[in-house]
Amino acid sequence: MGFADIPLDKDGVIRRNLFAISNPKAQRCTTPLSFALMLALRYLDQEPTQTIKLDDKGLTLNDVHFPLLTSDAGGYVGIDDRGMQTLLKYRSRTAVGPTVSLTDVLSGRVSKDLIRDRVVLIGVSAPSIKDIFLTPYSGSDAVTQQMPGVVVHGQMVSQFLSAALEGEGPIWYWPLPLVLGWILLWAGVGSVLGWWLRQPLWLGIAGVGGLIVLFGGGFGVFVIGSGWIPVVPPAIALVLSSVGMVGYVSYQAQQEQKFFQAKVQEQEKALALLRSLMAEDTAALNAALREPTEITGKPRSLLSGRYKIQKVLGSGGFGRTYLAQDTQRPGNPLCVVKHLRSGRTDERFMQVARRLFNTEAEILEKLGRHDQIPLLLAYVEENQEFYLVQEFIDGASLSEELQQKHSEAQVIQLLREILEVLSFVHSHYVIHRDLKPDNIIRRASDRKLVLIDFGAVKQIQPQEVEKTQGSTVVIGTMGYAAPEQLFGQPTLSSDIYAVGMIALQALTGIKPCDLPRDSQTGEVDWQQCVTVSEGLAAVLNRMVKFNFSDRYPSAKEALQDVRRLGTPALSVL
């Protein structure tokens, strides 16, 4: 005799084979082995060479071992693991072997060979008897796809006989730690996809591809290798982590935009206050206009006890730029120290200048995360003078390239390179304010263009100035500075104007100040100097419009039109 208990999962599906129990207190059921195992062992008794072992570690039939299914086994965490259980390996969707009716047996219509030396189970299969069960094969049609109990017992018997006679192992599965690692792996995949593919379309395509790999791989392992690898929890982890990462990145982007907006607004307020203070002292301002301040000295040879000054790289009314060594980093790498000198030293002016300096330093620190913008290493105030320490970019300025005329294809490539970096800057609502060939460097290591020398801080001391009506101080580099910037009101489109003038200089070989202009409209009449395609001419004309509202609002829109001109087939200059 053997017990006929069949354990059901919470969803009513039979996935386990309970083959032995140990209950000394049992009164009604005293047999330790299941009906299916008893039948299999009776059959195997005919084979004297069979090796059968049953102990507290599980069941072993010849060389096949059935480990015990425990409460921490893979997807069966928390199950009732009393007794000895293994995963039931079904032989087929329906009957495990030939099926005949009792009427055929009694009528002598069944061949003896169908019964001789076989395990034969006799039972009922009519749904009305209610001895039918759901299996992993069951679908929406619950009645026709349920399996009679006698057939389930036949599946269990067949599992044991196949192991003993054919060496077919049981369904294997991963322990809980490995399953958790598997789920975390797919969560990581989803996070990476969400980080790199932030657009819904591409993320959706990649997510569907990941699910196909996951479910296809799990199905293949189950069919070919009899392994049960969880697919639903990893699939959920993949979807949730990718969506969650997109949400996190979007939230971070929003927070970063708010940061930049706040800093830019603070910067503009400081600039407005600075201009107001400079306008209050007309005499001092006029003196500054007539006699720009000259810097004759240089900071201590070891600035802030760390940066050792090597040589002067450039100078202007705002201060000087030095090449220095960082004595506190391994190898004493080179860096650039920008000495920014204020135009006045009274306390009120210095408070505004300090506020402007600190705000711009915070902006530069964030922008420096772009590969084509120098990294801000430090910012220091000493003796009422300001110092910005930035990454040293080894290369040549764009001014050297513009000594020769560029072809149309080269100009399109140049516009793409500059606008791609500038679009990152404009996406944070930051205006460069001083775009010109001297402030664009072709990096020697990879031949990429790097934007340097963002210009708001330099307004604490006029760099290039001229007197206009109302004694307004003009900030910027003449020729590249847009008209509204000359009146102290730069916008994002002011940078677009400067990029357009750089492109015109590359095309014509003429510096912006020398390009002809229409005396009536003030527009640059550059097309009499060079002939280009209509597409490029339209882009350049919009970039250098006199009225800022007629230009591209930011680098992103300008870059889109430049890309429509096609990708030039040429090497980087």
KEKEMAR-766697 format. One record per residue (C-alpha): residue in three letters; z, x, y. Coordinates in steps of 0.001 Angstrom, whole numbers, plus 524288, in hexadecimal, padded with zeros to 5 digits. Layout:
N
ALAZXY ...
//
This chain:
573
MET800008000080000 GLY7FD6D8045080DE3 PHE800657FE4D81B38 ALA7F51E7F80A82282 ASP7FA1B7F94283078 ILE7EFAB7FCAD83A8A PRO7F43F801568480A LEU7EDA17FAC185390 ASP7EBE4800E6860F2 LYS7EFC67F96686D22 ASP7E1F57F43186EA9 GLY7E21A7EEFE860B0 VAL7D8A77F95785B87 ILE7DB07800B084EDD ARG7D99680F488514C ARG7E46D814AC848C6 ASN7E68A8164483A47 LEU7F4E48150683660 PHE7F5A281B5E828E8 ALA8040A81E2682655 ILE811798198582AB7 SER81F5981DD282846 ASN82955812FB82997 PRO834F58144B82032 LYS83AE88079A8254E ALA82EE67FF748223E GLN8319B7F46F818B1 ARG824EA7ECCD817C5 CYS81B507F85081879 THR81FD58042481105 THR812DD80AFD80EAD PRO810FB8172981748 LEU802048176B8166D SER7F7C080E7081BF6 PHE7EEDD805F8813AF ALA7E2F580E23817E9 LEU7E95181B3281499 MET7EE278160A8077B LEU7E05C811DB803D5 ALA7DAD081F08807FF LEU7E5108267C8002C ARG7E2A281E197F41B TYR7D43C821337F51B LEU7D6DD82FB77F6FA ASP7DF9F82FF27EADC GLN7D30B830307E317 GLU7D01D83D927E8D1 PRO7DA058477E7E383 THR7D5C9851FA7ED39 GLN7DA3084A347F90E THR7E52284FF480165 ILE7ED70845B380840 LYS7F8F6848C981100 LEU8013183F7B81910 ASP80C82844AF82119 ASP812928434082E90 LYS806F584A8D8349C GLY7FCFC840A582FD5 LEU7F38883E56824A6 THR7EAD8848C881E8C LEU7DFC58452F8156F ASN7DA0F851BD80FDE ASP7D6638599D81C02 VAL7D6E784E63825B5 HIS7E37D84C4C82D15 PHE7E71483FB38342A PRO7F0908437383F0E LEU7F9EC838F78435F LEU7F69E830EC84F44 THR8022783231858A2 SER8062E82B6386531 ASP8013D836CF86D7D ALA7F3EC837D5866FA GLY7E8CA83753870B0 GLY7E56B82976874CA TYR7F032823B886C41 VAL7FB65827E5874D0 GLY8071D81F0887308 ILE802BB8180286692 ASP80BB98141785B97 ASP80A1282009852E8 ARG8135F81BF284811 GLY80E4E81EBE83A9A MET802AA8276B837B8 GLN7F66E823C683F38 THR7E8F38296A84175 LEU7DD39824B584935 LEU7D4C781BC2840F1 LYS7C7378213D83F08 TYR7BE4A8158F83CBF ARG7B313817678333A SER7AA6080CB4838E7 ARG7A9C88015284262 THR7AACB7F7088379B ALA7ADA17F8B682907 VAL7B1408060C823D7 GLY7A9B08038981743 PRO7A2397F8EC80FE7 THR7A7F27EB4281154 VAL7A6397E03180785 SER7ABD17D28A806CB LEU7B5847CE037FC97 THR7AB817C3E17F850 ASP7A1DA7CECC7F50A VAL7AC427D5B07ECEA LEU7AFDB7C9757E547 SER7A18F7C6397E32B GLY79EB77D3B77DD87 ARG7951C7D71B7E82F VAL79BCF7E40C7EBA2 SER797CF7F0AB7E4C5 LYS7A2837F7E47DD7A ASP79E078049B7E3A8 LEU7A1FE7FF127F0DE ILE7B0117FE517EC17 ARG7B1DB808FB7E1CA ASP7B92A8151D7E6EF ARG7BA5280F0D7F476 VAL7C5A380AB47FCE4 VAL7C45B7FBFF7FDA9 LEU7CBAC7F3A180786 ILE7CC5F7E4EF80640 GLY7CF437DCF981265 VAL7CAD17D24B81B91 SER7C1577D3A7826D2 ALA7C07C7C5DE82C62 PRO7C48E7C57D83AE3 SER7CC287B90C83831 ILE7D6117C0CC83040 LYS7D9E07C84D83CB4 ASP7D9FE7D55383562 ILE7D0777DBA983ED3 PHE7D2C47E6A78489D LEU7CCC07ED3885457 THR7C7767FAED85248 PRO7C1858052B85B62 TYR7B4627FF01857F5 SER7B8737F1B685D3F GLY7B20E7ED56869BE SER7B1157E0E187190 ASP7ADCE7D8DC8656C ALA7BBAC7D92386022 VAL7B9497D03D85473 THR7AD537D65384E1B GLN7B1A17E4208511F GLN7BF217E31584B50 MET7C1977E99483E35 PRO7C8727E30B8329C GLY7D5287E95C82E43 VAL7CFEE7ECA1820DC VAL7C4D67F45F82723 VAL7CE867FB8D82FF1 HIS7D6107FFBE823CC GLY7C9278041581DE3 GLN7C6B380C98829FC MET7D402812EF8280E VAL7D1A78158B819AB SER7C46181B6081C9D GLN7CA678246C826DE PHE7D3A082A6381CFA LEU7C95482B9781230 SER7BF6C831ED81B5F ALA7C9A083BF181F4B ALA7CD4A83F478114F LEU7BFC583F0780B27 GLU7B6E3842FE81660 GLY7BFF684B0481EF4 GLU7BE048421382AB1 GLY7C90F8444883436 PRO7D02383A0B83C48 ILE7CD6C8371384A92 TRP7D3388420D8529D TYR7D8B6840AE8602B TRP7DEE2848F786AA2 PRO7ED78849E086CF7 LEU7F2D88441387979 PRO7F325850C488195 LEU7E4D18533887EA1 VAL7E14A84528881FC LEU7E85B8465C88F05 GLY7E119852FE8919C TRP7D44984C3F88E44 ILE7D72784154897F1 LEU7DAF084B168A278 LEU7CE5D8529589FF9 TRP7C6168469B8A2DB ALA7CE928435D8AE83 GLY7CB5B851088B35B VAL7BCE284EB28B10B GLY7BDB38422F8B8E8 SER7C4E7849128C3E1 VAL7BAA2853CC8C486 LEU7AFAB849C48C4B4 GLY7B68D842388CF6C TRP7B88284EAE8D74B TRP7AA8D853A18D661 LEU7A2DA846D88D587 ARG7A8B883E5E8E005 GLN79D168355C8E1B1 PRO79EB6828EC8D983 LEU79115829A68D38D TRP79217837878CE67 LEU7A03D8358F8CA67 GLY79C6D8294F8C2E5 ILE791698305E8BBDB ALA79A4983BBF8B85F GLY7A50D832608B40A VAL79BE082AE68AB1A GLY79714837C28A57F GLY7A50C83BFD8A2F4 LEU7A82682F2389C0E ILE79BF7830668939B VAL7A01C83E1488F91 LEU7AE038398E88CE3 PHE7AAC982D6F884EE GLY79F19833AB87E42 GLY7A70483F9587A93 GLY7B25B83761875AD PHE7A95782EF986D73 GLY7A25E83ADC867F7 VAL7AF0B8418786437 PHE7B3D78352485D82 VAL7A74E832C2855E1 ILE7A43E840C98523F GLY7B17E84739851BC SER7BACA83BD984EED GLY7C27A83F4485B16 TRP7C8EC835D186462 ILE7C81383AEA8724D PRO7CD418319A87CC9 VAL7C28282D228861A VAL7C7EB8218688DAE PRO7D3848287889442 PRO7CAF98342E89823 ALA7C09482AC489D2D ILE7CAAA823DE8A58B ALA7CFBE831138AA38 LEU7C1D8835698AD8F VAL7BEF2829528B5A6 LEU7CC15828758BC6E SER7CCC7836F68BF9F SER7BEF3837598C531 VAL7C14382B318CD70 GLY7CEB0830208D144 MET7C94683D568D545 VAL7BEDB836E78DDAD GLY7C97482EC98E40A TYR7D1F283ABF8E61F VAL7C6C2842A38EBD9 SER7C3338374D8F4C4 TYR7D144836168F91D GLN7D20A844AB8FBB1 ALA7C550844179034A GLN7CA93838EE90B7B GLN7D71C8404F90E20 GLU7CF6C84C71911AF GLN7C6B7844A591AC6 LYS7D2B783EEA9214C PHE7D82A84CA7922D1 PHE7CBC4851A69291F GLN7CA71845C0931C9 ALA7D85D8477D93686 LYS7D6778560C938D7 VAL7C9698541593FAB GLN7CF5C849BC94878 GLU7DAB7852C794B47 GLN7D10685DA894E12 GLU7C9478553595783 LYS7D59B8510E95E9F ALA7D9A885F3895FFA LEU7CC32862E09650D ALA7CC5F857CB96EE9 LEU7D9D785BD597391 LEU7D571869EF97420 ARG7C9CA8668B97C8D SER7D2A585E8698540 LEU7DBEB869E898715 MET7D0A887310989FD ALA7CB2886995993F8 GLU7D8458689A99AEB ASP7D7CB876D299F14 THR7CA778773C9A595 ALA7CCA78846E9ABCF ALA7D05788AC699EF7 LEU7C4EA8843599852 ASN7BB29888D59A28A ALA7C08B896899A141 ALA7BE80895B1992B5 LEU7B0A38912B994EA ARG7ADC289C6F99E1B GLU7B5178A6ED9969E PRO7B61E8A47B987F7 THR7C1CB8AAE5981C9 GLU7BEFF8B7BB97B17 ILE7C6F58BC5696F94 THR7C92B8CAD09704E GLY7D3598CCAB965ED LYS7D54A8C86B9580C PRO7E0D38C39195027 ARG7EA058CCB094977 SER7E3B68D4D193EE2 LEU7EBAA8CD20934EE LEU7EB458BEDA9392A SER7F6E48B6EF9345E GLY7FAB18C2A292C26 ARG7EFB88BFAA922A7 TYR7E1DA8C03D92813 LYS7DD1B8CDEA92B69 ILE7D2838CD9B935E0 GLN7C6818D5AE93259 LYS7BC488D31B93CCA VAL7B7018C93994689 LEU7AC9D8BFF594137 GLY7AA048B88194DC2 SER7AFD28B43C95AB0 GLY7AE778A9D896511 GLY7B5E28A2DD96FBB PHE7BE9189C6396589 GLY7C2E38A90F95F02 ARG7BE788B25995486 THR7BB7F8B2439460D TYR7C0788BD8A93DC0 LEU7BE078C2759300E ALA7CB318C4D1929AA GLN7D1918C81091CB6 ASP7DBCF8BF8E91645 THR7E6128C9A4912AA GLN7EDF88C01490A69 ARG7E34E8BC36900DB PRO7DEEB8C4838F543 GLY7D3FA8CD998F924 ASN7D6068CB37907B9 PRO7CA368C207908CC LEU7C2FE8C07A915A1 CYS7C50C8B49B91E3C VAL7C1468B00192BD2 VAL7CB728AEC39369C LYS7C77A8A64794226 HIS7CF638A95794E36 LEU7CF6589D0C95698 ARG7D49589F5E96430 SER7D8D5893FD96CC2 GLY7D3688929F97A75 ARG7E0EF890749805F THR7EED3893B497C99 ASP7F6E88890E9832E GLU7FFCD881B6979DE ARG7F9428747697ADF PHE7EBCE87A2897848 MET7F0FC8823896CF4 GLN7F71D8764796692 VAL7E9FC86F4C9667D ALA7E2D287B9D9621A ARG7ECA087D8895710 ARG7EAF086F73952D9 LEU7DC2C87109952C0 PHE7DD1C87DDC94B5B ASN7E60A8786D940BE THR7DD9E86C4193F14 GLU7D115873FC93D9F ALA7D79787D5493426 GLU7DB4B871D192B71 ILE7CD5386CB892C0A LEU7C79087A03928DD GLU7D0FD87B8A91D88 LYS7CB9986F129176B LEU7BD518720091A72 GLY7BEA187F9391499 ARG7BED98798490716 HIS7B0098788990811 ASP7A96F8846690250 GLN7A0D18862F90E6A ILE7ABA8885BD91884 PRO7B4DE8916791A07 LEU7C25A88F5891468 LEU7CD6488F4291E57 LEU7D77389922919B5 ALA7E1778984D924AB TYR7E396894AC932D4 VAL7ED0989C1C93B8C GLU7F22789AF49496D GLU7F7398A76094FC7 ASN7FA278AA0395E18 GLN7F40689D0696274 GLU7E74E8A0AB95BD5 PHE7E18389AAA94F8E TYR7DB9F8A0C794373 LEU7D3C789A7393881 VAL7D26C8A25C92BEC GLN7C6BE89E57923AB GLU7BF388A2C1917CE PHE7B5828AD9E91AA7 ILE7A76A8A9C1917D2 ASP79F058B575914AD GLY791298B2E09191D ALA787AD8B21692484 SER7874B8A7B292F11 LEU77C2989E0B92FC4 SER778138A45893C9B GLU772008AF86934F1 GLU769A98A61B92CF8 LEU7652C89EF993934 GLN75F2E8AB3493ECD GLN7530E8A74293737 LYS74C2E89A1E93734 HIS74E778917292B65 SER744878894C92444 GLU7464787A9992343 ALA74B2587BD19153B GLN755128861191943 VAL75A0587D8D92460 ILE75BB8871F391B42 GLN7637987AA19120B LEU76B9787FA991D74 LEU76E8F871D292204 ARG772B186DD49144A GLU77BF78794C9130C ILE7828E8774E9202F LEU783638687691F4C GLU78931868BF9119A VAL794E187055916B4 LEU79586868ED9237A SER7959C85BD291C51 PHE7A25886013915DB VAL7A7F28633E9233A HIS7A3508566B92923 SER7A88084E9191D9F HIS7B5F38526B922AE TYR7B25984E639309A VAL7B30985C819352F ILE7A99B861CE93F6C HIS7A5F58702893E5D ARG7A375870BD94D1C ASP79CF987E1294D3F LEU791BD87E4F9438C LYS788798897E94682 PRO781DB8943E93E8A ASP78CD989DDE94146 ASN796888948093AF3 ILE78EC4892FC92E54 ILE78F6A89E2D9248E ARG786B18A088918CC ARG790AF8A4EA90EAE ALA78C558B14B907CA SER7921B8ADDC8FA85 ASP78A988A1388F809 ARG7818189FBD903DF LYS787EB892F5907ED LEU789F588F389161D VAL7980D88F0291AD7 LEU79C75887DF92735 ILE7A65288FA492F2C ASP7AD4088F1993C43 PHE7B0B9880BD93E2A GLY7B26787F7E94CC2 ALA7BCE68760195188 VAL7C7D5880029530B LYS7BF308889295B78 GLN7C00B87E39965F4 ILE7CD388837296A21 GLN7C4DD88DAD9710A PRO7B6EB88AAF9758C GLN7AD008924E96D9D GLU7A00C88F469742E VAL7A1F9887B2980BE GLU79A4E882C398C3D LYS79DD787A3B997D0 THR7991286C4F99815 GLN79BB3860B39A0A5 GLY7AA3E85E059A1A7 SER7ADE786BD499D6C THR7ACA28683F98F09 VAL7AE938736F98588 VAL7A31D874B797C2B ILE7A6D0878C996E5C GLY79CF987DB896464 THR79170886B2962E8 MET786698837296C33 GLY779E287F7596585 TYR7809C87B059590B ALA78AE28724295F64 ALA786B786408960B4 PRO7867385DA796E3E GLU792958556F96BD0 GLN799C88617D966F7 LEU796E28682B973EC PHE79E9E85D4797A56 GLY7AA1C85F2B9711F GLN7A71B8537D9683C PRO7A21F8590695B35 THR79F478500C94FB0 LEU79AE98521B941B1 SER78CE2850C794662 SER78F5685C5894F82 ASP78F7F864FB9436C ILE782BA85EA193F0E TYR77CAF8627894C1A ALA780E28709794A0F VAL77B30870E793C40 GLY76E6D86B479416A MET76DAF875CB94BF5 ILE7700E88048941B1 ALA764C687AB5939B0 LEU75BED87A94945B3 GLN75F49888B694868 ALA75BC488C0D93A4C LEU74EBB884DF93B6F THR74A5F88970948D4 GLY751278968F94A21 ILE755C3891FF9579B LYS7641C8915095B5C PRO768F38839195EAE CYS76B1F8869696D21 ASP75CD888A8396E68 LEU756D987EC9967A0 PRO74F2E875DB970E9 ARG7551F868A597478 ASP74FA885C27979FF SER753E085B9198839 GLN754C684CBB987E8 THR75C3984A6397B57 GLY762C285775978C5 GLU75D618576E96ACE VAL7598F8645A9648B ASP74AA986553964AF TRP749DE86ED995960 GLN73DB58699395282 GLN734C38703C95C44 CYS739E387D20956C1 VAL737B387ACB9482E THR7310E8712493F00 VAL7388386B4393387 SER7375085F7C92AA1 GLU73A498520493000 GLY7460D850909271D LEU74CCE85CFE92BA4 ALA7492C85A53939D1 ALA74F7284CD793916 VAL75C098527B93364 LEU75CFB85D6893D78 ASN759DD85467948D6 ARG764D184B40944DD MET76E49856919433E VAL76C2585BD69510E LYS76B7B84F0C9588D PHE771618501596639 ASN7797F843C69645F PHE783698457995965 SER78216837279553D ASP773CE839BE951A7 ARG77752844DA94852 TYR77C2F8448A93A70 PRO78A728402293AD0 SER78EAD84ACD9315F ALA789A38557292859 LYS7894684C5F91C82 GLU77EB1843AF92252 ALA776E784F6092719 LEU777C8855D8919B6 GLN77264849A79131D ASP7660C84A1A91B7A VAL7648A858C191999 ARG765458571190AE4 ARG75A6C84CFA90B82 LEU751A48579D910FA GLY751B185DC090367 THR757AB869BB8FD4D PRO750C28761090210 ALA74C6487F3D8F74C LEU7519F88BE98FCFA SER75C91895738FB0A VAL7686C895D6903EC LEU7669089F2090F59 
//
